[in-house]
Each structure stands twice: as structure tokens, then as C-alpha cells.
Amino acid sequence: MLIDIGVGLTDDYTELSHPNSSLAEHIQQAFPLTPVVKTLCTMDSTAMISPDSLEGPSTVFLSGDDAEAKHLTGRLLTDLGWPPSSQLDIGGITTARGQEHFALLFMGIADGLGAHTFNIKVVPRVAR
């Protein structure tokens, strides 16, 4: 299993290096026998390893084609402080594109906040 936390950006950090796919997909294609799980790339390194440094619970995403690899990754995330209630499996490896595309919004949010340590939370609709 390989956990991918990277985002491929151009040298000037203004565009994605894989705009129509994801780094995770390229890694999976290069190593077809190794399950790849994309996670933790929607936040900076402080939030990755210390989610309790944030003001409240937030969401960490998992993308990958292998259910057992995602389960194991979830256990590792729990060890880092991400409770299962904060982990959201968003589907197969192609959903890693969304995680990586968030990097462009991340940079704008960081500029607006004047800080890079933050995360987002998926807030579902209230069931009635």
C-alpha cells in the first residue's frame, strides 16, 4: 500500500501539473499492483499530524480503489488523531482529482486568512 499526500503543481505554484487527472492516478498506473490511497492533501502538515490544533473537528478525505487499503489508511489516520467521524471515503482513485484540485482553493483561503494551518469540514444536511 502507498499513501499519497502530494499535489502536483507547476513550478510557479499557479496550476496543477495534472489538470485532467491526479498525481495519485499516475502513481497507481505506475505501480498497478500497489494499492494507492490519497489522503491528507487538503491541509498543511501541522493539521495533518495534529488535527486537535484546529478549533473544531474537520474532514479528511480518502480516495482509492482498494477497500482494505483505505481501511488500513483510516486506522493510521485515527492514530494521527483523526477520528473515524472525521474521515470521509469519497470513492475510487479518480476522486483524488477533487482532493488535488482543492490545492488552488487552499492557497486562496490561506491568503485570505493569512495562515496556512486550517482545514474544512463537510457539513451534511440535517435529516428531517
NULUM-128564 format. One record per residue (C-alpha): x, z, y; residue in one letter; residue number from 1. Coordinates in nm, 4 decimals, always signed. Layout:
% residues N
x|z|y|rest|nr
X|Z|Y|A|NUM
...
***
This chain:
% residues 128
x|z|y|rest|nr
+0.0000|+0.0000|+0.0000|M|1
+0.1125|-0.0745|+0.3534|L|2
-0.0397|+0.0878|+0.6625|I|3
-0.0179|-0.1394|+0.9655|D|4
-0.0388|+0.0263|+1.3073|I|5
+0.1164|-0.2596|+1.5043|G|6
-0.0232|-0.5005|+1.7589|V|7
+0.1488|-0.8327|+1.8129|G|8
+0.1839|-0.9032|+2.1840|L|9
+0.3679|-1.1741|+2.3728|T|10
+0.6993|-1.0812|+2.5359|D|11
+0.5276|-1.0156|+2.8693|D|12
+0.2567|-0.7958|+2.7046|Y|13
-0.0247|-1.0019|+2.8562|T|14
-0.1586|-1.1785|+2.5470|E|15
-0.1880|-1.1302|+2.1741|L|16
+0.0683|-1.3161|+1.9672|S|17
-0.2044|-1.3834|+1.7053|H|18
-0.5150|-1.4548|+1.9166|P|19
-0.7152|-1.6130|+1.6334|N|20
-0.6097|-1.3759|+1.3571|S|21
-0.4290|-1.0443|+1.3344|S|22
-0.0868|-0.9127|+1.2540|L|23
-0.2489|-0.7312|+0.9602|A|24
-0.3789|-1.0585|+0.8177|E|25
-0.0341|-1.2142|+0.8457|H|26
+0.1204|-0.9169|+0.6689|I|27
-0.1457|-0.9347|+0.3948|Q|28
-0.0766|-1.3068|+0.3490|Q|29
+0.2981|-1.2433|+0.3276|A|30
+0.2507|-0.9650|+0.0699|F|31
-0.0609|-1.0645|-0.1271|P|32
-0.0062|-0.8023|-0.3995|L|33
+0.0288|-0.5164|-0.1497|T|34
-0.2949|-0.3764|-0.0056|P|35
-0.2727|-0.3639|+0.3752|V|36
-0.4759|-0.1196|+0.5824|V|37
-0.4908|-0.1495|+0.9619|K|38
-0.5442|+0.1759|+1.1497|T|39
-0.4256|+0.3844|+1.4465|L|40
-0.3543|+0.0824|+1.6705|C|41
-0.6263|+0.1609|+1.9246|T|42
-0.4371|+0.4588|+2.0702|M|43
-0.0887|+0.5693|+2.1714|D|44
+0.1498|+0.7598|+1.9459|S|45
+0.0578|+1.1019|+2.0871|T|46
-0.3090|+1.0587|+1.9961|A|47
-0.2150|+0.9093|+1.6574|M|48
-0.0437|+1.2248|+1.5390|I|49
-0.2294|+1.4807|+1.7487|S|50
-0.5978|+1.3964|+1.7827|P|51
-0.6585|+1.7583|+1.8829|D|52
-0.4689|+1.6852|+2.2060|S|53
-0.7755|+1.4895|+2.3213|L|54
-1.0732|+1.6528|+2.4975|E|55
-1.3013|+1.5966|+2.2026|G|56
-1.3468|+1.4089|+1.8794|P|57
-1.2864|+1.0362|+1.8840|S|58
-1.2836|+0.7460|+1.6395|T|59
-1.0059|+0.6000|+1.4268|V|60
-1.0779|+0.2677|+1.2554|F|61
-0.9781|+0.1395|+0.9121|L|62
-0.9669|-0.2293|+0.8137|S|63
-0.8607|-0.3652|+0.4770|G|64
-0.9741|-0.5385|+0.1612|D|65
-0.8774|-0.2659|-0.0889|D|66
-1.1178|+0.0305|-0.1095|A|67
-0.8676|+0.2594|-0.2837|E|68
-0.6004|+0.1848|-0.0220|A|69
-0.8478|+0.2674|+0.2544|K|70
-0.9440|+0.5885|+0.0741|H|71
-0.5789|+0.6926|+0.0484|L|72
-0.5222|+0.5990|+0.4137|T|73
-0.8219|+0.8152|+0.5040|G|74
-0.6607|+1.1097|+0.3260|R|75
-0.3388|+1.0512|+0.5202|L|76
-0.5374|+1.0339|+0.8446|L|77
-0.7007|+1.3656|+0.7541|T|78
-0.3536|+1.5139|+0.7085|D|79
-0.2715|+1.3951|+1.0628|L|80
-0.5777|+1.5782|+1.1949|G|81
-0.8380|+1.3007|+1.1848|W|82
-1.1420|+1.4491|+1.0050|P|83
-1.3471|+1.2140|+0.7874|P|84
-1.6243|+1.2310|+1.0500|S|85
-1.3865|+1.0575|+1.2955|S|86
-1.2837|+0.7827|+1.0525|Q|87
-1.4810|+0.4578|+1.0602|L|88
-1.4280|+0.1924|+0.7939|D|89
-1.5154|-0.1306|+0.9733|I|90
-1.4641|-0.3663|+0.6796|G|91
-1.2168|-0.6149|+0.5403|G|92
-0.8777|-0.7157|+0.6734|I|93
-1.0279|-0.9704|+0.9146|T|94
-1.1839|-0.6818|+1.1104|T|95
-0.8277|-0.5844|+1.2075|A|96
-0.8632|-0.8553|+1.4719|R|97
-1.1003|-0.6334|+1.6674|G|98
-0.8630|-0.3386|+1.6496|Q|99
-0.5747|-0.5511|+1.7751|E|100
-0.7813|-0.7184|+2.0474|H|101
-0.8598|-0.3716|+2.1806|F|102
-0.4960|-0.3575|+2.2985|A|103
-0.5866|-0.5690|+2.6013|L|104
-0.8673|-0.3320|+2.6988|L|105
-0.6419|-0.0343|+2.6196|F|106
-0.3928|-0.1485|+2.8823|M|107
-0.6672|-0.1790|+3.1434|G|108
-0.8063|+0.1651|+3.0615|I|109
-0.4553|+0.3134|+3.0747|A|110
-0.4037|+0.1615|+3.4205|D|111
-0.7408|+0.2957|+3.5350|G|112
-0.6687|+0.6453|+3.4034|L|113
-0.3044|+0.6456|+3.4993|G|114
-0.2267|+0.7701|+3.1473|A|115
-0.1813|+0.6275|+2.8001|H|116
-0.2945|+0.9205|+2.5872|T|117
-0.6673|+0.8763|+2.5318|F|118
-0.8966|+0.7335|+2.2693|N|119
-1.2504|+0.6082|+2.2341|I|120
-1.5448|+0.7393|+2.0382|K|121
-1.8109|+0.5284|+1.8762|V|122
-2.1411|+0.6868|+1.9726|V|123
-2.4235|+0.5666|+1.7493|P|124
-2.7845|+0.5527|+1.8494|R|125
-2.9848|+0.8697|+1.7914|V|126
-3.2031|+0.8338|+1.4816|A|127
-3.5692|+0.8955|+1.5624|R|128
***
